[in-house]
């Protein structure tokens, strides 16, 4: 397990290792999940120029953690309905900063749609980390917890924000060949 203070260095090393984009991104979600001691971590990747995306990578701490149709094998077109229903995706598409939710049950409606989060993901705490470049959303890294709230520390936030720009070129390479 990678300690949280070493996460950005580990991801930098991983990105520079020359592995395929898919192998790199798969390892990223595992490294982030384990460093945060999260229950699950997934990566939603986008082709911003084509207005579509999909959840392509998912890591779970163990088999008891839900993965409720997490991986999307096919690219999904962006819709106007999802941003209208989900303030988190709306924030990502609007180039807003990442969102750190300590407790889905107490977060306000300006932050998230509680019922949508319950029905779609079932998590209790999450990070909605926006991977952005040139005014485009390239992906969302989402570590989360089930069954209990969790406070995300300043160190964890700093490590996550440090790795996000490292992931964009890998996602761009991945979507170019997918």
trRosetta pair geometry for C-beta under 8 A, 3 or more apart (Angstrom, degrees):
i j d omega theta_ij theta_ji phi_ij phi_ji
1 34 4.8 -142 -130 162 85 115
1 35 7.0 158 179 -83 82 47
2 6 5.4 -129 -175 88 91 104
2 7 5.7 112 128 -92 126 63
2 10 4.8 -50 -133 -26 147 168
2 31 5.5 23 15 -159 143 89
2 34 6.3 97 28 96 81 107
2 35 4.5 -34 84 -83 97 102
3 6 5.0 72 64 16 83 106
3 7 7.7 -116 99 -40 43 74
3 35 6.9 54 135 -139 11 86
4 7 5.6 -20 -157 -24 42 117
4 35 5.1 124 -93 169 56 95
4 36 6.7 82 -100 -86 107 50
4 153 7.9 71 142 60 163 125
4 155 5.8 88 125 128 126 113
4 156 5.8 -55 -160 -90 138 73
4 159 5.8 -144 177 -10 80 163
5 155 6.5 -44 -84 -174 76 127
5 159 7.3 -131 -113 -76 24 128
6 9 5.2 -61 -165 48 67 113
6 10 5.6 70 137 -28 88 105
6 35 7.7 -141 69 -125 74 123
7 10 5.7 -61 -147 38 29 110
7 11 6.2 23 159 -16 68 108
7 31 6.8 140 -142 148 83 103
7 32 6.9 74 -156 -106 127 59
7 35 4.5 95 -89 -178 113 166
7 159 4.3 67 60 -178 126 131
7 160 7.9 -8 113 -63 148 49
7 162 7.9 127 94 68 95 117
7 163 6.6 -72 135 -44 100 134
8 11 5.8 -55 -143 39 32 108
8 12 6.2 38 154 -23 65 105
8 159 5.3 -141 -36 -146 94 72
8 162 4.0 -22 -106 109 138 134
8 163 5.4 -146 -112 -60 73 85
8 166 7.9 148 -154 -9 78 146
9 12 5.6 -51 -147 34 30 115
9 13 6.4 31 154 -17 63 106
10 13 5.8 -55 -150 37 31 112
10 14 6.3 33 151 -21 64 108
10 31 5.8 -166 121 -164 128 139
10 35 7.6 -179 48 -71 145 137
11 14 5.4 -52 -144 37 34 115
11 15 6.2 36 156 -20 67 104
11 28 6.1 61 -128 -123 102 91
11 31 6.4 170 -77 103 82 147
11 32 7.8 40 -78 -63 125 88
11 163 4.5 25 82 -126 165 120
11 166 5.7 121 132 92 111 152
11 167 7.8 -44 178 -61 129 88
12 15 6.0 -56 -148 35 28 109
12 16 6.4 15 157 -8 63 113
12 163 7.9 -124 -48 -112 70 80
12 166 6.2 -109 -92 -120 62 152
13 16 6.0 -67 -146 45 27 105
13 17 6.5 48 152 -51 63 99
14 17 5.6 -39 -153 0 31 122
14 19 7.5 -38 -177 24 72 126
14 24 6.0 136 150 -146 96 84
14 27 5.7 -157 -155 107 136 129
14 28 6.6 165 112 -75 149 75
14 31 6.9 -131 -38 -22 158 159
15 24 6.2 81 -106 -164 51 133
15 166 5.1 -130 -38 173 163 109
15 167 7.6 -122 -92 -84 128 45
15 169 7.8 87 -168 69 123 107
15 170 6.0 -109 -129 -55 97 128
17 24 7.4 169 54 -100 104 101
19 23 4.2 -102 158 91 121 124
19 24 4.9 154 80 -59 108 84
19 27 7.5 56 77 6 160 138
20 23 4.5 90 55 9 86 103
20 24 6.8 -152 89 -7 43 88
21 24 5.6 -58 -146 38 30 113
21 25 6.1 23 161 -14 68 109
21 170 5.1 158 -137 -174 88 75
21 171 7.5 143 -171 -89 122 19
21 173 4.3 -174 -72 98 137 105
21 174 3.7 -155 136 -70 136 81
21 177 7.1 147 34 37 132 122
22 25 6.1 -58 -143 40 27 105
22 26 6.2 30 157 -21 63 109
22 56 7.9 -104 -126 152 86 124
22 57 8.0 173 -157 -77 66 113
22 174 6.1 124 -64 -126 62 107
23 26 5.8 -56 -146 37 28 113
23 27 6.4 24 157 -15 63 109
24 27 6.0 -63 -153 39 28 107
24 28 6.3 35 149 -28 65 105
24 170 5.2 -114 103 -151 137 137
25 28 5.2 -44 -145 27 37 119
25 29 6.8 35 159 -18 65 97
25 43 5.9 -127 179 77 108 162
25 45 7.5 -6 -155 -65 158 131
25 56 7.1 23 120 97 143 115
25 57 5.1 -151 133 -40 101 157
25 167 7.4 88 -110 -150 88 99
25 170 6.0 165 -63 137 92 123
25 171 7.0 94 -93 -83 133 68
25 174 6.1 7 -19 -70 143 154
26 29 6.4 -54 -156 31 30 104
26 30 6.9 25 149 -12 62 108
26 57 5.2 -149 -95 -134 56 120
26 59 7.9 122 -172 -61 62 101
27 30 5.6 -57 -151 40 37 112
27 31 6.0 37 153 -21 71 107
28 31 5.8 -58 -144 38 28 109
28 32 6.2 25 159 -16 66 108
28 43 6.9 54 90 -58 115 147
28 57 7.5 56 63 126 93 159
28 141 7.8 -86 138 -118 116 126
28 163 7.6 157 -153 167 111 134
28 167 6.5 104 -158 -106 163 111
28 170 7.7 139 -34 96 147 158
29 32 5.9 -53 -142 40 30 109
29 33 6.1 33 157 -20 63 110
29 41 4.6 177 -171 110 81 106
29 42 6.3 20 -142 -119 138 24
29 43 5.2 -118 -73 -20 117 107
29 57 4.7 177 -14 134 145 114
29 58 6.6 -108 153 -123 157 14
29 59 4.4 166 125 -5 99 111
29 141 7.4 -161 -101 -143 78 92
30 33 5.8 -58 -146 39 28 112
30 34 6.2 17 162 -11 65 109
30 41 7.4 -177 -76 62 21 125
30 59 4.4 166 -86 -106 61 153
31 34 6.2 -61 -143 42 26 102
31 35 6.0 24 161 -19 65 113
32 35 5.9 -57 -140 39 26 109
32 36 6.2 9 165 -3 63 113
32 38 7.4 2 129 15 76 135
32 41 5.0 161 91 -160 104 161
32 59 7.9 144 60 44 82 137
32 141 6.5 -81 175 179 176 126
32 143 5.6 -133 139 -62 106 121
32 160 7.5 74 -142 -107 116 86
32 163 7.5 -154 -88 80 111 162
33 36 6.4 -72 -148 46 22 98
33 38 4.7 -99 -145 59 64 108
33 39 8.0 -84 -157 77 104 18
33 40 6.8 -48 -124 -175 125 17
33 41 3.6 -136 -69 1 97 125
33 59 4.5 -141 1 95 154 125
33 60 7.8 -116 -163 -99 157 12
33 61 6.8 -153 163 -66 118 73
33 143 5.9 176 -97 -118 60 102
34 37 7.1 23 -170 -78 36 43
34 38 7.9 -74 -47 33 18 79
34 59 8.0 -68 -30 142 82 145
35 159 7.3 -125 138 138 139 152
36 41 7.5 118 43 -73 126 126
36 127 7.9 -112 -130 0 163 136
36 143 5.0 55 62 173 157 161
36 156 6.1 81 -115 -141 96 121
38 41 5.4 91 83 -55 144 95
38 61 7.1 -159 100 -52 53 110
38 143 4.0 -121 -83 -173 165 105
38 144 6.2 85 -169 51 117 27
38 145 6.2 -115 -146 -67 69 71
39 60 7.0 -9 154 -152 64 72
39 61 5.1 -77 -146 1 44 124
39 65 4.8 169 169 -121 96 130
39 123 7.6 176 62 -123 126 100
39 144 6.3 -52 55 99 96 67
39 145 5.2 111 0 -127 111 44
39 146 4.9 -97 89 8 172 92
40 58 6.8 -10 -172 -170 103 94
40 59 6.8 165 -155 88 54 56
40 60 4.9 -14 -105 -107 88 71
40 61 6.9 -93 -63 -6 52 81
40 65 5.1 171 -59 159 103 135
40 66 7.6 -61 -46 69 152 60
40 67 7.1 173 -128 -92 138 74
40 70 7.7 -135 178 -99 137 158
40 123 7.3 -121 49 -90 115 121
40 143 7.3 166 93 -150 46 49
40 144 5.5 -14 65 58 89 92
40 146 7.4 54 2 -29 108 108
41 58 7.3 167 89 -151 47 50
41 59 5.0 1 56 55 91 100
41 141 7.2 -1 -174 -178 100 83
41 142 6.7 167 -153 89 55 49
41 143 4.2 -17 -102 -97 96 72
41 144 7.3 162 -87 13 48 66
42 55 5.4 7 162 -161 131 115
42 57 6.3 160 -156 93 62 59
42 58 4.2 -12 -103 -103 99 80
42 59 7.4 -176 -78 23 52 59
42 70 5.5 -142 -90 180 152 123
42 71 8.0 -150 -138 -73 125 61
42 141 7.9 -178 94 -152 40 45
42 142 5.4 -10 59 61 78 98
43 55 7.1 139 84 -151 40 66
43 56 6.4 -43 91 58 92 81
43 57 4.3 11 42 58 108 108
43 58 7.7 -149 21 -67 65 49
43 139 6.0 1 -176 -179 90 127
43 140 7.3 166 -154 82 47 48
43 141 5.5 -13 -106 -105 81 67
43 142 7.5 175 -83 20 34 74
43 167 7.9 -141 -139 -169 132 141
44 53 5.8 53 167 154 94 126
44 54 7.0 -156 -150 111 71 21
44 55 4.8 -44 -95 -89 75 70
44 56 7.6 119 -129 7 29 74
44 139 5.8 163 88 -158 59 69
44 140 4.3 8 51 49 111 94
44 142 7.0 37 -5 -5 100 117
45 53 6.0 -172 96 -153 41 90
45 54 6.6 -13 58 61 80 64
45 55 7.9 128 13 -116 68 24
45 56 5.1 -16 16 10 117 126
45 57 7.8 67 -25 5 111 97
45 138 7.1 -22 -153 158 67 68
45 139 4.7 -20 -109 -101 52 109
45 171 5.1 -170 -135 -148 107 107
45 174 6.3 -66 -156 96 161 131
45 175 6.0 -166 152 -65 119 106
46 52 7.0 167 -151 96 71 35
46 53 3.6 -40 -98 -88 72 116
46 136 7.9 -152 101 159 127 95
46 137 5.7 48 37 111 157 82
46 138 5.6 -155 57 -157 95 27
46 139 5.9 -162 10 -72 83 51
46 171 7.7 30 43 164 58 131
46 175 7.3 -15 104 -88 29 152
47 50 4.2 3 116 40 118 110
47 51 7.6 -36 92 24 80 23
47 52 5.4 4 51 63 102 80
47 53 6.7 -176 16 -80 63 59
47 75 6.9 -9 13 -140 123 137
47 175 4.7 173 -85 -177 87 136
48 51 7.2 33 -168 -73 36 42
48 136 3.9 81 170 -175 171 123
48 137 6.2 146 -93 61 116 55
48 138 6.3 -66 -28 -86 116 58
49 136 7.9 -5 -49 -140 63 154
50 75 7.8 -1 110 169 132 148
51 77 6.3 25 117 -158 93 77
51 78 4.4 -93 177 21 84 117
52 75 4.5 59 143 166 130 110
52 76 6.0 171 -161 81 89 36
52 77 4.9 -52 -97 -103 99 42
52 78 6.1 -127 -84 -20 40 73
53 75 6.9 138 66 -151 2 79
53 76 6.3 -32 70 59 54 85
53 78 7.0 57 7 -69 95 83
53 139 7.7 161 -144 -105 127 58
54 72 4.0 -134 -159 85 96 116
54 73 7.6 -82 -176 74 146 10
54 74 6.6 -173 -99 98 145 31
54 75 5.2 -108 -31 -109 120 44
54 76 5.6 125 -84 6 79 88
55 58 6.7 41 157 -55 111 106
55 70 5.6 -103 125 164 146 67
55 71 5.8 -130 106 -117 95 32
55 72 4.9 97 42 6 76 97
56 71 7.0 51 -142 -143 20 83
56 72 7.3 -57 -68 57 52 77
56 174 7.5 152 104 155 164 138
56 178 7.8 -61 -114 -124 147 158
57 71 7.8 59 -68 -106 9 96
58 67 6.0 113 140 -142 148 112
58 70 4.5 85 -92 119 158 137
58 71 5.6 -116 4 -60 124 88
60 63 7.1 98 107 -87 133 27
60 65 4.1 -175 -164 74 112 125
60 67 5.8 -87 -54 -67 138 109
61 65 5.4 103 41 -30 85 144
62 65 5.9 115 61 -6 58 98
65 146 6.4 169 -135 6 83 141
66 122 5.6 12 61 73 153 147
66 146 6.9 127 20 -97 98 152
67 70 4.5 -80 -175 2 76 122
67 71 7.5 8 166 -7 114 86
68 121 7.5 167 66 -135 129 30
68 122 6.5 102 6 4 151 131
69 72 7.8 50 162 -78 83 69
72 75 7.9 100 125 -96 115 19
72 76 6.0 -46 169 -24 152 116
75 178 7.8 128 -61 126 113 114
78 82 7.4 -112 -163 44 61 126
78 93 7.8 116 -148 -108 134 135
79 82 5.0 100 66 -1 97 96
79 83 7.8 -172 91 6 62 80
80 83 6.6 -62 -159 45 40 102
80 84 6.1 41 149 -23 70 115
81 84 5.7 -66 -151 39 30 114
81 85 6.2 16 159 -11 68 114
82 85 5.9 -66 -145 43 29 103
82 86 5.6 -21 174 22 70 118
82 89 5.6 -30 142 86 104 159
83 86 6.4 -74 -117 59 25 80
83 89 5.4 -119 -94 104 65 101
83 90 4.2 110 -162 -87 87 80
83 93 5.8 -55 -99 32 132 148
84 90 7.7 107 -62 -77 20 122
85 113 6.0 -56 164 -4 66 170
85 116 5.6 140 153 -95 102 145
86 89 4.3 49 100 19 120 106
86 90 6.3 169 96 -15 62 88
86 112 7.5 -11 -157 -146 67 69
86 113 5.7 -98 -106 18 49 121
86 116 5.6 -149 -90 137 84 157
87 90 5.2 -57 -143 41 35 119
87 91 6.2 43 156 -27 68 101
87 109 7.3 134 -25 164 147 52
87 110 6.5 153 -148 173 160 30
87 111 6.2 135 100 130 140 16
87 112 5.5 -139 56 -97 109 30
87 113 6.2 144 3 -29 90 81
88 91 5.8 -50 -152 29 30 112
88 92 6.8 28 151 -15 61 103
88 99 5.8 -121 -126 46 88 147
88 111 7.6 28 -70 161 81 59
88 112 5.5 16 -40 -104 104 90
88 128 4.6 -118 -164 -132 118 168
89 92 5.5 -51 -150 36 38 113
89 93 6.2 33 154 -14 69 107
89 140 7.7 -71 -107 -56 72 157
90 93 6.0 -58 -145 41 28 107
90 94 6.0 20 157 -12 64 116
91 94 5.8 -65 -142 45 27 106
91 96 3.9 -74 -169 58 83 134
91 97 7.8 -45 169 61 115 43
91 99 5.9 72 90 -38 160 125
91 128 7.3 85 71 113 125 134
91 130 7.3 -120 119 -60 89 138
92 95 7.9 38 175 -69 31 24
92 96 7.0 -73 -63 49 24 85
92 128 6.9 -110 -55 155 113 107
92 130 4.5 -176 -124 -109 84 112
92 132 7.7 -167 -165 -66 72 108
92 137 4.9 81 152 -125 92 143
92 140 5.7 -42 -114 -83 158 114
93 137 5.4 -76 -98 -7 46 145
95 130 7.7 153 -138 152 35 148
95 132 5.7 114 -128 -149 77 154
95 135 5.9 -41 -79 -139 147 61
95 137 7.2 -140 -78 -59 61 86
96 99 7.7 31 114 -51 115 97
96 130 7.1 131 77 -15 59 163
97 130 7.0 -176 -177 34 24 125
98 127 6.7 12 168 -180 120 89
98 128 6.2 176 -163 90 72 59
98 129 4.4 2 -129 -121 134 52
98 130 5.0 -156 -80 13 70 82
98 160 6.9 -145 122 125 170 123
98 161 6.7 -146 22 -89 137 84
98 164 7.3 -143 -52 -73 133 152
99 111 6.5 150 -164 -160 134 90
99 112 7.7 149 140 -55 150 100
99 127 7.5 165 87 -159 53 46
99 128 4.3 5 55 53 97 110
100 127 5.4 -8 -111 -113 70 79
100 128 7.9 -146 -67 28 31 69
100 152 4.5 -112 -169 54 124 146
100 157 6.0 -50 -65 -98 153 109
101 104 6.0 54 150 -76 132 61
101 107 5.2 -25 -143 -71 108 146
101 111 6.5 136 -99 156 106 129
101 112 6.4 13 -99 -18 149 140
101 125 6.0 -170 105 -152 78 56
101 126 5.1 15 54 55 111 74
101 127 7.4 -167 26 -80 72 32
101 128 7.1 46 -7 -8 108 100
102 106 7.7 -27 84 62 92 113
102 107 7.9 152 49 -66 65 97
102 125 5.7 -22 -171 -129 28 113
102 149 5.6 39 150 -177 77 102
102 150 6.3 -140 -152 81 64 42
102 151 5.1 10 -130 -100 121 52
102 152 6.4 -133 -85 3 78 80
103 106 4.4 33 96 28 120 101
103 107 6.4 178 87 -31 60 82
103 124 6.6 -23 -138 164 59 83
103 125 6.0 -28 -80 -86 40 90
103 149 3.7 -17 -90 -118 100 119
103 150 7.9 150 -68 25 67 43
104 107 5.8 -46 -139 16 30 117
104 112 6.6 -69 -138 87 79 149
104 114 6.1 129 162 -130 88 76
104 117 5.1 -150 -150 117 132 150
104 118 7.3 153 140 -61 140 75
104 123 6.6 131 -35 101 141 70
104 124 5.4 -129 19 -155 109 36
104 125 6.7 -136 -21 -74 83 36
104 126 7.1 47 -64 6 104 101
105 114 7.1 78 -114 -140 36 122
105 124 7.0 -13 -16 -151 99 84
105 149 7.3 -89 33 -72 105 108
106 149 7.6 13 14 -104 115 139
107 111 4.3 -101 176 82 110 138
107 112 5.1 37 111 32 137 107
107 114 7.1 166 67 -80 91 91
108 111 5.2 97 62 6 69 101
109 112 7.5 -96 -136 73 31 37
109 113 6.9 42 -144 -98 75 53
109 114 7.5 -69 -92 -11 71 94
112 116 7.4 -137 171 64 84 106
112 117 5.5 31 160 -42 130 132
113 116 3.7 44 97 16 116 120
113 117 6.5 159 83 -17 62 83
114 117 5.8 -58 -150 36 29 110
114 118 6.4 28 155 -18 65 107
115 118 5.7 -52 -147 36 33 112
115 119 6.0 23 160 -11 67 112
116 119 6.1 -62 -141 44 25 104
116 120 5.6 3 169 -2 66 121
117 120 6.4 -63 -127 48 20 97
117 121 5.5 -42 -165 43 60 110
117 122 7.9 -168 149 -27 64 16
117 123 6.9 -78 175 56 101 79
117 126 7.9 -149 -149 8 124 141
118 121 7.7 -54 -88 56 5 68
118 122 6.4 51 -161 -98 43 45
119 122 8.0 -75 124 -60 1 70
121 126 7.5 14 133 -68 154 150
121 144 7.0 -96 164 -164 129 176
122 146 6.5 12 126 -123 92 107
123 126 5.2 82 112 -59 143 111
123 144 3.8 -38 -141 168 155 135
123 145 6.3 106 -166 67 99 39
123 146 5.5 -88 -122 -84 60 66
124 144 7.8 133 42 175 51 95
124 145 5.6 -58 61 99 92 86
124 146 5.9 109 1 -147 98 25
124 147 5.9 -112 -14 36 141 17
124 148 5.7 135 88 57 155 19
124 149 5.8 -106 145 -73 111 44
124 150 7.5 103 98 -3 98 88
125 144 6.4 163 88 -157 53 66
125 145 4.3 11 52 44 99 111
125 148 7.3 -30 -6 103 115 55
125 149 5.3 104 -61 -153 118 44
125 150 4.0 -168 73 35 166 90
125 152 7.6 173 168 -42 119 94
126 142 5.9 -4 -170 -167 114 92
126 143 7.0 167 -149 91 61 49
126 144 4.0 -14 -101 -105 88 96
126 145 7.3 -149 -66 22 54 66
127 141 7.2 -13 107 106 107 84
127 142 6.4 -178 80 -138 64 46
127 143 5.1 23 35 52 110 87
127 144 7.3 -147 22 -72 62 60
127 152 6.2 108 -77 -101 106 154
127 156 8.0 -134 -73 143 144 113
127 160 6.1 -105 175 -132 153 165
128 140 6.1 -24 -167 -164 72 116
128 142 5.9 7 -106 -105 53 96
129 140 6.6 137 69 -163 54 57
129 141 4.1 -25 68 62 117 94
129 142 6.9 -167 23 -73 81 46
129 143 7.9 35 -6 11 120 85
129 160 5.2 -121 -105 171 142 119
129 161 7.7 -145 -142 -79 110 51
129 164 5.9 -143 165 -89 110 117
130 137 6.3 -71 -160 -127 99 98
130 139 8.0 150 -160 87 40 49
130 140 6.2 -20 -100 -105 51 76
130 164 7.1 39 85 -152 46 143
131 137 7.2 92 73 -165 60 61
131 138 4.7 -76 112 71 100 94
131 139 3.9 5 47 60 130 88
131 140 6.8 -143 12 -70 88 28
131 141 6.5 85 -38 -17 109 95
131 164 5.1 -158 -102 -165 70 88
131 165 7.9 167 -145 -81 77 28
131 167 5.2 -77 -123 87 138 117
131 168 5.4 176 172 -76 103 80
131 171 6.4 108 126 -3 149 154
132 135 7.5 12 179 -114 108 13
132 136 6.6 164 -153 80 71 40
132 137 5.6 -38 -98 -101 84 51
132 138 6.5 167 -101 10 26 87
132 164 7.7 12 22 156 67 123
132 168 7.5 -50 76 -90 15 130
133 136 6.2 -23 71 57 59 88
133 138 6.0 16 20 -22 97 130
133 165 7.4 107 -80 -132 104 75
133 168 4.6 97 -26 -165 132 157
137 140 7.5 6 -179 -52 114 87
138 167 7.8 169 101 112 123 90
138 168 5.0 97 57 -130 161 84
138 171 4.9 124 156 96 114 143
138 172 6.7 -48 -144 -59 136 79
139 167 6.6 -94 61 129 140 123
139 168 7.5 -166 21 -100 108 60
139 171 4.9 -133 -30 -113 134 159
141 160 7.2 -168 91 -157 132 102
141 163 8.0 2 5 98 173 113
141 164 7.0 -138 13 -103 130 84
141 167 7.0 132 -52 10 127 177
143 160 8.0 -118 15 -103 123 128
145 148 6.1 -64 146 69 124 74
145 149 7.6 90 87 -167 135 12
145 150 4.6 100 5 -9 159 135
152 156 5.0 -119 -171 86 81 133
152 157 5.9 98 138 -57 110 90
153 156 4.6 100 55 5 78 101
153 157 7.0 -141 97 -3 43 86
154 157 5.6 -54 -147 38 33 113
154 158 6.2 35 154 -21 66 106
155 158 5.7 -54 -147 35 29 112
155 159 6.4 28 155 -18 64 106
156 159 5.8 -56 -148 37 30 109
156 160 6.3 28 155 -17 65 107
157 160 5.9 -56 -146 38 30 109
157 161 6.2 25 158 -15 66 110
158 161 6.0 -58 -144 40 27 107
158 162 6.2 32 155 -24 63 109
159 162 5.7 -55 -149 32 29 115
159 163 6.7 18 159 -14 63 107
160 163 6.3 -65 -152 37 30 102
160 164 6.8 44 154 -41 65 99
161 164 6.0 -38 -150 6 34 118
162 165 7.9 -67 178 28 32 95
162 166 7.8 21 138 -9 62 116
163 166 5.2 -63 -162 38 55 119
163 167 6.3 54 147 -29 82 104
164 167 5.9 -59 -155 27 34 111
164 168 7.4 44 154 -34 64 94
165 168 6.0 -36 -156 7 42 115
166 169 7.6 -62 -177 30 37 97
166 170 7.4 22 141 -5 66 115
167 170 5.5 -68 -157 44 47 111
167 171 5.8 46 150 -23 81 106
168 171 5.7 -56 -144 38 31 109
168 172 6.2 34 156 -22 66 105
169 172 5.4 -50 -144 35 35 115
169 173 6.4 35 155 -17 65 102
170 173 5.8 -52 -151 37 32 110
170 174 6.3 35 149 -21 64 107
171 174 5.4 -54 -145 37 34 115
171 175 6.2 25 160 -14 69 106
172 175 6.3 -55 -141 40 27 102
172 176 6.3 33 156 -27 61 109
173 176 5.7 -55 -149 30 29 116
173 177 6.9 3 162 0 62 108
174 177 6.7 -81 -159 45 27 92
174 178 6.0 24 155 -29 69 120
175 178 5.4 -57 -132 32 36 115
